[in-house]
Amino acid sequence: KTSPYPHWEYSNNKFDSLIRIVPERGGLITEWRCNDKEILYFDLERFESSEKSIRGGIPILFPICGELPGNCLSLPKGNFPINQHGFARDFPWQIKPLPNQNGVSLNLQANSKSLLAFPFLFSIKMEVILENNSLFIKILVSNLGREKMPFSIGLHPYFRVTNLDNILIRGLAKECINHSDMSNVSTQSQLAKLSKGVDFLTSSDGIISLVDLATNASIEMHNQHPMNLSVIWTDPPRSMVCMEPWTSPR
Protein backbone atom coordinates (compact mmCIF):
# COMPACT_ATOMS: atom_id res chain seq x y z
CA LYS A 1 0.00 0.00 0.00
CA THR A 2 1.09 3.59 -0.57
CA SER A 3 -0.79 5.57 2.10
CA PRO A 4 0.19 7.16 4.43
CA TYR A 5 3.60 5.93 3.20
CA PRO A 6 4.67 2.98 1.01
CA HIS A 7 4.45 -0.19 3.08
CA TRP A 8 3.41 -3.82 3.28
CA GLU A 9 0.38 -4.61 5.40
CA TYR A 10 -0.57 -7.89 7.01
CA SER A 11 -3.72 -8.43 9.06
CA ASN A 12 -5.36 -11.25 10.99
CA ASN A 13 -9.07 -10.58 11.32
CA LYS A 14 -9.49 -13.50 13.70
CA PHE A 15 -7.36 -11.68 16.26
CA ASP A 16 -8.29 -8.13 15.18
CA SER A 17 -4.61 -7.38 14.62
CA LEU A 18 -2.63 -5.62 11.89
CA ILE A 19 0.99 -4.74 11.21
CA ARG A 20 2.62 -2.41 8.70
CA ILE A 21 6.17 -3.07 7.54
CA VAL A 22 8.63 -1.13 5.37
CA PRO A 23 11.22 -3.73 4.29
CA GLU A 24 13.21 -1.11 2.35
CA ARG A 25 13.88 0.80 5.59
CA GLY A 26 15.65 -1.88 7.60
CA GLY A 27 12.73 -4.32 7.76
CA LEU A 28 11.02 -1.80 10.01
CA ILE A 29 7.68 -2.68 11.61
CA THR A 30 6.15 0.78 11.71
CA GLU A 31 2.73 0.05 13.19
CA TRP A 32 0.96 -2.67 15.12
CA ARG A 33 -2.76 -2.38 15.77
CA CYS A 34 -4.25 -4.83 18.27
CA ASN A 35 -7.92 -4.83 19.32
CA ASP A 36 -8.39 -1.56 17.41
CA LYS A 37 -5.60 0.18 19.35
CA GLU A 38 -2.23 1.33 18.04
CA ILE A 39 0.47 -0.14 20.28
CA LEU A 40 3.58 1.46 18.81
CA TYR A 41 4.77 5.05 18.76
CA PHE A 42 5.75 6.26 15.29
CA ASP A 43 7.03 9.69 14.21
CA LEU A 44 5.87 9.86 10.57
CA GLU A 45 7.38 13.30 9.91
CA ARG A 46 10.82 12.15 11.00
CA PHE A 47 10.41 8.87 9.08
CA GLU A 48 9.81 10.84 5.88
CA SER A 49 13.10 12.72 6.35
CA SER A 50 15.88 10.51 5.02
CA GLU A 51 18.48 12.67 6.78
CA LYS A 52 17.24 11.78 10.27
CA SER A 53 17.27 8.52 12.21
CA ILE A 54 13.89 6.87 12.70
CA ARG A 55 11.96 7.42 15.90
CA GLY A 56 9.31 4.76 16.23
CA GLY A 57 8.21 1.30 15.25
CA ILE A 58 10.56 -1.63 15.91
CA PRO A 59 14.06 -1.04 14.50
CA ILE A 60 16.42 -4.05 14.32
CA LEU A 61 19.89 -3.77 15.88
CA PHE A 62 22.70 -5.88 14.32
CA PRO A 63 25.58 -6.75 14.52
CA ILE A 64 26.05 -4.54 17.59
CA CYS A 65 23.73 -2.99 20.15
CA GLY A 66 24.68 0.52 21.20
CA GLU A 67 27.99 1.87 19.95
CA LEU A 68 31.68 1.00 20.03
CA PRO A 69 34.48 3.43 20.99
CA GLY A 70 35.24 5.60 18.00
CA ASN A 71 32.58 3.71 16.02
CA CYS A 72 35.25 1.12 15.28
CA LEU A 73 34.99 -2.68 15.37
CA SER A 74 38.44 -4.03 16.26
CA LEU A 75 39.12 -7.58 15.10
CA PRO A 76 42.30 -9.63 14.56
CA LYS A 77 41.83 -9.07 10.82
CA GLY A 78 41.71 -5.28 11.21
CA ASN A 79 39.57 -2.32 12.24
CA PHE A 80 36.17 -1.74 10.65
CA PRO A 81 33.99 1.41 10.81
CA ILE A 82 30.55 0.66 12.22
CA ASN A 83 27.80 3.04 13.32
CA GLN A 84 25.65 2.92 16.43
CA HIS A 85 23.38 -0.15 16.52
CA GLY A 86 25.00 -1.51 13.36
CA PHE A 87 23.62 -1.52 9.83
CA ALA A 88 20.61 -3.87 9.77
CA ARG A 89 18.19 -0.97 10.31
CA ASP A 90 19.65 0.83 7.28
CA PHE A 91 19.58 -1.96 4.68
CA PRO A 92 16.60 -3.21 2.64
CA TRP A 93 15.23 -6.57 3.79
CA GLN A 94 13.38 -9.21 1.79
CA ILE A 95 9.80 -9.91 2.86
CA LYS A 96 7.39 -12.75 2.11
CA PRO A 97 4.33 -14.34 3.74
CA LEU A 98 4.93 -17.36 5.93
CA PRO A 99 3.62 -20.64 4.46
CA ASN A 100 0.98 -21.03 7.17
CA GLN A 101 -0.31 -17.52 6.38
CA ASN A 102 -0.23 -16.27 9.97
CA GLY A 103 2.58 -13.79 9.52
CA VAL A 104 5.57 -12.70 7.45
CA SER A 105 9.24 -13.51 7.15
CA LEU A 106 11.92 -10.81 6.91
CA ASN A 107 15.37 -11.74 5.63
CA LEU A 108 18.75 -10.02 5.40
CA GLN A 109 22.04 -11.44 4.11
CA ALA A 110 25.61 -10.18 4.05
CA ASN A 111 26.41 -7.98 1.08
CA SER A 112 29.29 -5.91 -0.26
CA LYS A 113 28.38 -2.94 1.95
CA SER A 114 27.91 -4.97 5.14
CA LEU A 115 31.32 -6.62 4.65
CA LEU A 116 32.99 -3.21 4.89
CA ALA A 117 31.74 -2.87 8.49
CA PHE A 118 31.39 -6.52 9.54
CA PRO A 119 33.62 -8.95 7.61
CA PHE A 120 31.48 -12.04 8.07
CA LEU A 121 29.00 -13.94 5.94
CA PHE A 122 25.66 -14.13 7.70
CA SER A 123 21.95 -14.40 7.18
CA ILE A 124 19.11 -13.26 9.43
CA LYS A 125 15.58 -14.63 9.26
CA MET A 126 12.96 -12.90 11.37
CA GLU A 127 9.44 -14.33 11.62
CA VAL A 128 6.71 -11.91 12.70
CA ILE A 129 3.48 -13.63 13.69
CA LEU A 130 0.16 -12.11 14.75
CA GLU A 131 -1.35 -14.08 17.62
CA ASN A 132 -4.20 -13.50 20.03
CA ASN A 133 -3.47 -10.19 21.83
CA SER A 134 0.21 -10.50 20.98
CA LEU A 135 2.98 -10.14 18.44
CA PHE A 136 5.42 -13.06 18.31
CA ILE A 137 8.88 -12.42 16.88
CA LYS A 138 11.44 -15.18 16.27
CA ILE A 139 14.94 -14.42 15.03
CA LEU A 140 17.46 -16.86 13.57
CA VAL A 141 21.01 -15.63 12.88
CA SER A 142 23.16 -17.98 10.79
CA ASN A 143 26.92 -17.88 10.36
CA LEU A 144 27.54 -18.83 6.73
CA GLY A 145 31.32 -18.75 7.05
CA ARG A 146 33.89 -21.05 8.63
CA GLU A 147 35.23 -18.74 11.36
CA LYS A 148 33.61 -17.71 14.61
CA MET A 149 31.31 -14.71 14.17
CA PRO A 150 30.95 -12.43 17.21
CA PHE A 151 27.74 -10.40 17.14
CA SER A 152 24.96 -8.86 19.18
CA ILE A 153 21.36 -8.46 18.14
CA GLY A 154 18.48 -6.52 19.62
CA LEU A 155 15.11 -4.95 18.95
CA HIS A 156 14.23 -1.32 19.67
CA PRO A 157 10.41 -1.19 20.04
CA TYR A 158 8.80 2.17 20.78
CA PHE A 159 5.63 1.78 22.85
CA ARG A 160 3.00 4.50 22.90
CA VAL A 161 1.99 5.88 26.32
CA THR A 162 -0.33 8.67 27.46
CA ASN A 163 1.98 10.42 29.93
CA LEU A 164 5.49 9.54 31.10
CA ASP A 165 4.60 10.77 34.60
CA ASN A 166 1.84 8.20 34.91
CA ILE A 167 3.24 4.77 34.01
CA LEU A 168 4.65 1.73 35.79
CA ILE A 169 7.33 -0.70 34.61
CA ARG A 170 7.62 -4.02 36.43
CA GLY A 171 9.84 -7.09 36.11
CA LEU A 172 13.28 -5.46 36.02
CA ALA A 173 16.28 -6.36 38.19
CA LYS A 174 17.04 -4.14 41.19
CA GLU A 175 20.32 -2.88 39.73
CA CYS A 176 21.08 -1.42 36.31
CA ILE A 177 23.76 0.34 34.26
CA ASN A 178 23.09 4.00 33.56
CA HIS A 179 24.24 4.51 29.97
CA SER A 180 24.87 8.23 30.50
CA ASP A 181 27.97 7.51 32.57
CA MET A 182 28.10 3.67 32.67
CA SER A 183 27.62 3.69 36.45
CA ASN A 184 25.89 0.95 38.44
CA VAL A 185 22.77 2.40 40.06
CA SER A 186 19.44 1.25 41.42
CA THR A 187 16.80 0.59 38.78
CA GLN A 188 14.20 2.37 40.89
CA SER A 189 16.23 5.58 40.80
CA GLN A 190 16.09 5.51 37.00
CA LEU A 191 12.40 4.60 36.81
CA ALA A 192 11.70 7.70 38.92
CA LYS A 193 13.19 9.82 36.12
CA LEU A 194 11.26 8.47 33.11
CA SER A 195 9.68 11.84 32.33
CA LYS A 196 13.10 13.52 32.40
CA GLY A 197 14.74 11.03 30.05
CA VAL A 198 16.55 7.79 30.91
CA ASP A 199 18.78 5.28 29.14
CA PHE A 200 19.71 2.23 31.19
CA LEU A 201 20.35 -1.50 30.81
CA THR A 202 19.29 -4.24 33.19
CA SER A 203 18.19 -7.85 33.24
CA SER A 204 14.69 -9.18 33.69
CA ASP A 205 12.94 -12.27 35.00
CA GLY A 206 11.63 -12.95 31.50
CA ILE A 207 8.51 -10.80 31.62
CA ILE A 208 8.53 -6.99 31.70
CA SER A 209 5.23 -5.14 32.02
CA LEU A 210 4.48 -1.55 31.06
CA VAL A 211 1.29 -0.14 32.56
CA ASP A 212 -0.31 3.10 31.36
CA LEU A 213 -2.13 4.26 34.49
CA ALA A 214 -4.20 6.80 32.54
CA THR A 215 -5.93 4.09 30.52
CA ASN A 216 -5.13 0.94 32.56
CA ALA A 217 -3.71 -0.53 29.36
CA SER A 218 -0.73 -2.83 29.83
CA ILE A 219 1.91 -4.43 27.63
CA GLU A 220 3.93 -7.50 28.56
CA MET A 221 7.23 -8.27 26.89
CA HIS A 222 8.35 -11.89 27.22
CA ASN A 223 12.11 -12.02 26.63
CA GLN A 224 13.81 -15.35 26.05
CA HIS A 225 17.51 -16.17 26.34
CA PRO A 226 19.76 -14.92 24.85
CA MET A 227 17.69 -11.72 24.39
CA ASN A 228 17.14 -11.37 28.13
CA LEU A 229 18.86 -8.05 28.71
CA SER A 230 16.63 -5.00 28.53
CA VAL A 231 17.27 -1.35 27.80
CA ILE A 232 14.73 1.21 28.95
CA TRP A 233 14.90 4.51 27.08
CA THR A 234 12.71 7.62 27.09
CA ASP A 235 13.08 10.77 25.02
CA PRO A 236 10.75 13.44 26.44
CA PRO A 237 8.56 15.12 25.42
CA ARG A 238 7.81 12.13 23.17
CA SER A 239 4.98 10.07 24.67
CA MET A 240 6.73 6.74 24.31
CA VAL A 241 8.83 4.22 26.20
CA CYS A 242 11.37 1.96 24.53
CA MET A 243 11.74 -1.48 26.12
CA GLU A 244 14.51 -3.11 24.11
CA PRO A 245 15.56 -6.78 24.33
CA TRP A 246 19.31 -7.14 23.69
CA THR A 247 21.61 -10.16 23.66
CA SER A 248 24.52 -8.32 25.29
CA PRO A 249 25.55 -4.96 26.73
CA ARG A 250 26.74 -2.25 24.40
Phi, psi and chi 1 to 4 in degrees:
 res  aa     phi    psi   chi1   chi2   chi3   chi4
   1 LYS       -  158.7  -63.6 -172.7  176.2 -177.1
   2 THR  -110.1  -12.6   59.3      -      -      -
   3 SER  -118.0  139.3  179.8      -      -      -
   4 PRO   -80.1    0.6   32.0  -36.9      -      -
   5 TYR  -159.1  155.8   49.7   86.7      -      -
   6 PRO   -60.3  129.3  -23.4   34.6      -      -
   7 HIS  -162.8  165.1   67.8  -83.8      -      -
   8 TRP   -96.5  146.6  -72.8   60.5      -      -
   9 GLU  -131.1  133.5 -171.3  169.8  -69.0      -
  10 TYR  -131.1  132.4  180.0   83.8      -      -
  11 SER  -131.2  154.9   61.7      -      -      -
  12 ASN  -130.0   98.6 -170.2  -39.2      -      -
  13 ASN   -64.3  -27.9  -66.7  -30.0      -      -
  14 LYS   -60.6  -37.5  177.9 -178.9  177.0 -178.7
  15 PHE  -104.7    6.5  -61.8  139.9      -      -
  16 ASP    50.6   53.8 -169.1   18.5      -      -
  17 SER  -137.7  146.8 -168.8      -      -      -
  18 LEU  -149.4  141.2  175.3  149.1      -      -
  19 ILE  -127.8  149.8   53.7  173.6      -      -
  20 ARG  -118.2  137.6  -72.0  175.7  170.1  173.2
  21 ILE  -134.7  140.7  -55.5  172.6      -      -
  22 VAL  -118.9   89.9 -175.8      -      -      -
  23 PRO   -61.0  -29.9   18.6  -29.2      -      -
  24 GLU   -68.6  -19.9  -62.7   82.4    5.9      -
  25 ARG  -108.5   59.1  -62.0  -73.8  -65.1  -85.9
  26 GLY    75.2   26.5      -      -      -      -
  27 GLY    61.8   31.8      -      -      -      -
  28 LEU   -73.6  123.4 -179.5   69.5      -      -
  29 ILE   -80.2  113.0  -60.5  171.9      -      -
  30 THR   -91.0  -32.7   55.2      -      -      -
  31 GLU  -143.6  147.6  -60.2  176.8   62.6      -
  32 TRP  -142.0  110.4  169.7   34.2      -      -
  33 ARG  -100.2  130.5  -64.5 -166.7   66.2   82.7
  34 CYS  -135.9  125.1 -175.6      -      -      -
  35 ASN    53.0   43.7  -62.9  -40.0      -      -
  36 ASP    64.3   27.0 -159.5   34.4      -      -
  37 LYS  -132.3  133.2  178.5 -178.1  178.8 -178.3
  38 GLU   -78.2  123.2  178.4   54.4   48.8      -
  39 ILE   -89.2  -34.2  -53.6  -61.1      -      -
  40 LEU   -97.1  147.9  -58.6  176.4      -      -
  41 TYR   -85.2  140.0  172.7   90.4      -      -
  42 PHE  -151.2  120.4 -176.8   58.7      -      -
  43 ASP   -92.9   95.6 -174.0  -27.9      -      -
  44 LEU   -65.9  -40.5  177.0   58.2      -      -
  45 GLU   -61.2  -43.0 -178.5  177.9   -8.3      -
  46 ARG   -70.4  -36.2 -170.0  177.6  177.8  103.8
  47 PHE   -59.9  -37.0  173.4   80.2      -      -
  48 GLU   -78.0   -7.0  -68.3  176.4  -26.5      -
  49 SER   -99.0  108.3  173.9      -      -      -
  50 SER   -67.9  -13.6   59.3      -      -      -
  51 GLU   -85.1  -10.4  -62.1  177.7   -4.2      -
  52 LYS  -114.0  150.9  -63.0 -179.4  179.0  179.1
  53 SER   -71.3  152.8   59.0      -      -      -
  54 ILE   -73.9  140.6  -68.0  171.0      -      -
  55 ARG  -121.7   96.8  -70.2  -73.0 -175.6  -91.7
  56 GLY   138.0  170.4      -      -      -      -
  57 GLY    73.5 -145.9      -      -      -      -
  58 ILE  -132.8   81.5  -51.3 -179.9      -      -
  59 PRO   -63.9  153.6  -22.7   34.5      -      -
  60 ILE  -107.7  129.3  -56.6  165.7      -      -
  61 LEU  -105.8  120.1  -44.3 -178.4      -      -
  62 PHE  -169.0  141.9  177.4   88.8      -      -
  63 PRO   -93.7   12.2   35.0  -35.7      -      -
  64 ILE  -133.9  155.6   60.9  169.7      -      -
  65 CYS  -110.9  133.1  -60.5      -      -      -
  66 GLY    79.9 -147.7      -      -      -      -
  67 GLU  -134.1  162.1   69.9  -76.2  -47.2      -
  68 LEU  -106.7  153.8  -65.7  174.0      -      -
  69 PRO   -54.1  126.7  -26.1   35.2      -      -
  70 GLY    67.1   15.2      -      -      -      -
  71 ASN    51.5   44.5  -69.5  -32.2      -      -
  72 CYS  -130.2  127.7  179.2      -      -      -
  73 LEU   -94.7  112.5  175.0   62.0      -      -
  74 SER   -96.9  120.2  -63.9      -      -      -
  75 LEU  -130.4  161.6  -62.4  169.2      -      -
  76 PRO   -55.5  -28.8  -27.8   36.2      -      -
  77 LYS   -85.3   -1.8   62.1  179.3   67.1  178.3
  78 GLY   140.0 -175.0      -      -      -      -
  79 ASN  -106.9  137.5  -64.1  -37.3      -      -
  80 PHE  -130.5  129.4  -60.4   84.5      -      -
  81 PRO   -72.3  129.9   27.3  -33.5      -      -
  82 ILE  -145.6  132.9 -170.0  165.8      -      -
  83 ASN   -83.9  168.9  -67.8  -32.7      -      -
  84 GLN   -52.9  134.6 -177.5 -176.3   37.2      -
  85 HIS    65.7    8.8  -65.3  -36.9      -      -
  86 GLY    78.4 -158.5      -      -      -      -
  87 PHE  -117.7   -7.1   46.9   70.3      -      -
  88 ALA   -60.0  -33.2      -      -      -      -
  89 ARG   -77.6   -5.9   58.7  179.2 -179.2  165.4
  90 ASP  -104.9  -16.6  -59.7  -41.0      -      -
  91 PHE   -94.3  153.0  -74.2  168.1      -      -
  92 PRO   -72.7  139.3   24.3  -32.4      -      -
  93 TRP  -108.1  157.1  -70.8   55.5      -      -
  94 GLN   -89.8  142.4  -60.7  -63.2  -44.1      -
  95 ILE  -131.3  143.7 -174.0  171.6      -      -
  96 LYS  -158.7  153.1   60.7 -178.6  179.4 -180.0
  97 PRO   -66.6  146.8  -16.0   28.9      -      -
  98 LEU   -72.1  150.3  -69.6  171.3      -      -
  99 PRO   -57.0  -34.1  -24.7   33.7      -      -
 100 ASN   -84.1    1.8   53.2   15.1      -      -
 101 GLN    64.4   26.1  -61.8  -61.2  -52.2      -
 102 ASN  -111.9   14.0   65.2  -15.8      -      -
 103 GLY   174.2 -165.0      -      -      -      -
 104 VAL  -130.0  161.2  -61.8      -      -      -
 105 SER  -116.3  132.3  172.0      -      -      -
 106 LEU  -113.6  135.4  -70.1  162.1      -      -
 107 ASN  -135.0  139.8  -63.2  -90.0      -      -
 108 LEU  -138.5  136.0  177.5   68.8      -      -
 109 GLN  -125.5  157.7  -71.7 -160.6  -19.6      -
 110 ALA   -56.2  144.9      -      -      -      -
 111 ASN  -143.6 -179.5   54.3   62.8      -      -
 112 SER   -60.9  -34.5   58.7      -      -      -
 113 LYS   -75.0  -40.9  -70.2 -174.8  177.5  179.7
 114 SER   -64.7  -33.4   73.8      -      -      -
 115 LEU   -66.6  -21.5  -69.9  170.7      -      -
 116 LEU   -70.5  -26.6  -63.2  176.1      -      -
 117 ALA  -106.5  -23.9      -      -      -      -
 118 PHE  -148.2   94.7 -174.0   64.7      -      -
 119 PRO   -79.7   57.6   32.3  -36.7      -      -
 120 PHE  -138.5  148.0  -60.4   95.0      -      -
 121 LEU   -90.0  124.5  -61.9  175.4      -      -
 122 PHE  -144.5  165.5   68.3   87.2      -      -
 123 SER  -142.3  146.1   75.1      -      -      -
 124 ILE  -123.9  129.5  -53.2  173.5      -      -
 125 LYS  -120.0  122.5  179.3  180.0 -179.8 -179.7
 126 MET  -119.6  119.1 -170.6  167.1   93.3      -
 127 GLU   -97.0  130.3  -65.1 -177.9   -5.1      -
 128 VAL  -119.6  115.4 -176.9      -      -      -
 129 ILE  -123.6  129.1  -59.3  172.0      -      -
 130 LEU   -85.0  120.5  -66.0  171.6      -      -
 131 GLU  -122.9  179.3  -62.4 -177.3  -19.0      -
 132 ASN   -63.9  114.7 -172.5   26.6      -      -
 133 ASN    60.5   21.6  -65.0  -39.5      -      -
 134 SER  -156.1  162.5   64.1      -      -      -
 135 LEU  -121.7  119.2 -172.3   65.8      -      -
 136 PHE  -102.9  126.3  177.7   79.7      -      -
 137 ILE  -123.9  126.0  -62.4  177.3      -      -
 138 LYS  -122.5  130.7  178.3 -179.3  178.3 -179.8
 139 ILE  -122.3  131.1  -55.6  173.2      -      -
 140 LEU  -122.1  118.5  175.3   65.2      -      -
 141 VAL  -105.4  125.9  179.7      -      -      -
 142 SER  -116.1  133.6  -61.6      -      -      -
 143 ASN   -89.6  113.0  179.1    3.2      -      -
 144 LEU   -92.8    0.2  -55.8 -178.6      -      -
 145 GLY  -102.0 -170.9      -      -      -      -
 146 ARG  -104.3  -11.3  -65.4 -176.3  177.0 -178.8
 147 GLU  -102.8  160.5   56.7 -175.1  -37.0      -
 148 LYS   -61.7  141.7  -69.8 -176.5  177.8 -179.5
 149 MET  -122.6   97.5 -176.4 -179.2   76.6      -
 150 PRO   -72.7  135.2   28.2  -33.7      -      -
 151 PHE  -160.2  161.7   72.1   91.3      -      -
 152 SER  -124.8  155.0  -59.8      -      -      -
 153 ILE  -143.2  147.1 -168.2  165.5      -      -
 154 GLY  -156.6  166.8      -      -      -      -
 155 LEU  -117.1  154.1  -62.4  176.5      -      -
 156 HIS  -129.3   58.7 -161.4  -52.2      -      -
 157 PRO   -70.8  136.7   24.0  -32.1      -      -
 158 TYR  -102.4  116.8  -69.9   70.4      -      -
 159 PHE  -103.0  132.8  -66.6  107.8      -      -
 160 ARG   -74.3  135.1 -178.1 -172.5  -62.7  -94.3
 161 VAL  -133.5  163.6  -62.8      -      -      -
 162 THR   -80.4  -45.4  -54.9      -      -      -
 163 ASN  -155.2  126.1 -171.5  -34.7      -      -
 164 LEU   -65.1  -19.8  -76.0  171.6      -      -
 165 ASP   -81.6   -3.2  -75.9  -46.0      -      -
 166 ASN  -135.8   50.2 -155.8   20.6      -      -
 167 ILE  -135.5  161.1   62.6  172.4      -      -
 168 LEU  -126.2  143.0  -70.5  175.9      -      -
 169 ILE  -126.2  123.9  -60.5  178.4      -      -
 170 ARG  -121.3  157.7  -59.2 -170.9  179.4  104.3
 171 GLY    99.0    7.2      -      -      -      -
 172 LEU   -94.7  155.6  -58.8  175.4      -      -
 173 ALA   -65.6  161.8      -      -      -      -
 174 LYS   -71.9  -26.8  -67.6 -177.7  179.0 -179.5
 175 GLU  -114.7  153.0  -59.1  -66.5  -35.1      -
 176 CYS  -148.5  172.0   68.8      -      -      -
 177 ILE  -108.8  119.8  -61.7  174.4      -      -
 178 ASN   -79.2  113.6 -178.3   -0.6      -      -
 179 HIS   -68.4  -15.7  -81.9  162.5      -      -
 180 SER   -67.7  -33.2   65.0      -      -      -
 181 ASP  -138.1    7.6   57.7   10.1      -      -
 182 MET    60.5   29.6  -59.0  -54.5  -68.1      -
 183 SER   -90.4  153.5   61.1      -      -      -
 184 ASN   -88.0  120.2  -67.7  -49.6      -      -
 185 VAL  -137.1  171.8  -63.4      -      -      -
 186 SER   -75.8  139.7   75.2      -      -      -
 187 THR   -62.1  -37.5  -58.8      -      -      -
 188 GLN   -61.7  -35.2 -169.2   56.7   43.6      -
 189 SER   -64.6  -32.2   70.5      -      -      -
 190 GLN   -78.9  -39.5  -62.6  -58.2  -63.5      -
 191 LEU   -62.0  -27.7  -67.3  175.8      -      -
 192 ALA   -72.1  -10.6      -      -      -      -
 193 LYS  -113.1   18.0  -57.4  174.7 -177.1  177.2
 194 LEU   -54.7  -40.5  -69.9  173.8      -      -
 195 SER   -75.8  -10.3   62.2      -      -      -
 196 LYS   -99.7  -11.1  -62.4  179.1 -179.0  179.0
 197 GLY   104.8  120.4      -      -      -      -
 198 VAL  -135.2  160.2  -61.9      -      -      -
 199 ASP  -155.1   98.0 -178.5    0.8      -      -
 200 PHE  -142.7  157.3   65.7   89.2      -      -
 201 LEU  -119.3  137.1  177.3  143.5      -      -
 202 THR  -151.4  178.5 -173.0      -      -      -
 203 SER  -101.9  172.6   59.1      -      -      -
 204 SER  -140.0  168.1   72.0      -      -      -
 205 ASP   -88.0   12.4   58.6    7.3      -      -
 206 GLY   108.7  -26.9      -      -      -      -
 207 ILE  -129.7  122.4  -59.5  176.7      -      -
 208 ILE  -114.1  133.0  -56.9  172.1      -      -
 209 SER  -117.1  138.3   61.3      -      -      -
 210 LEU  -116.8  120.5  168.4   64.5      -      -
 211 VAL  -115.6  123.9 -177.5      -      -      -
 212 ASP   -92.0  103.7 -169.8  -31.3      -      -
 213 LEU   -67.5  -20.8  -62.3  175.0      -      -
 214 ALA   -71.6  -30.2      -      -      -      -
 215 THR  -119.5   -6.7   61.8      -      -      -
 216 ASN    63.5   14.4  -72.7  -36.0      -      -
 217 ALA   -78.2  145.2      -      -      -      -
 218 SER  -137.2  151.0   64.0      -      -      -
 219 ILE  -127.2  133.1  -62.6  168.1      -      -
 220 GLU  -112.0  131.9  -75.7 -171.3   -5.8      -
 221 MET  -110.9  119.6  177.8  174.3  -73.2      -
 222 HIS  -100.3  105.2  -65.2 -124.3      -      -
 223 ASN   -96.3  132.4  -64.6  -16.9      -      -
 224 GLN  -112.8  147.0  -64.2 -177.7   -3.1      -
 225 HIS   -56.4  136.5  179.4   81.1      -      -
 226 PRO   -93.6    7.1   34.9  -37.5      -      -
 227 MET   -91.8   55.3  -64.0 -176.9   76.1      -
 228 ASN  -111.5   15.1   54.2  -10.5      -      -
 229 LEU   -98.0  149.4  -68.9  177.8      -      -
 230 SER  -133.9  133.3  -63.0      -      -      -
 231 VAL  -105.9  131.9  168.1      -      -      -
 232 ILE  -108.9  126.7  -53.7  -62.0      -      -
 233 TRP  -140.0  132.2 -178.8   62.9      -      -
 234 THR  -126.8  152.5   59.6      -      -      -
 235 ASP  -139.1   69.2 -175.0   30.2      -      -
 236 PRO   -60.0  147.3   19.6  -30.0      -      -
 237 PRO   -89.1   14.2   33.8  -37.2      -      -
 238 ARG   -61.0  133.8  -62.6  178.7 -175.9  -84.4
 239 SER   -87.7   71.8  -62.8      -      -      -
 240 MET  -154.6  156.7   61.3   80.9 -177.2      -
 241 VAL  -131.7  128.1  174.7      -      -      -
 242 CYS   -94.0  124.5  -71.9      -      -      -
 243 MET  -118.6  106.3  -60.8 -166.8  -57.5      -
 244 GLU  -112.7  116.1  -49.3  168.8   31.1      -
 245 PRO   -79.6  124.8   27.3  -31.4      -      -
 246 TRP  -121.7  156.1  -70.0   13.8      -      -
 247 THR   -88.2  -18.9   60.0      -      -      -
 248 SER  -160.1  161.9   65.8      -      -      -
 249 PRO   -64.8  163.7  -17.0   29.8      -      -
 250 ARG   -74.7      -   73.0 -174.5 -160.3 -176.4
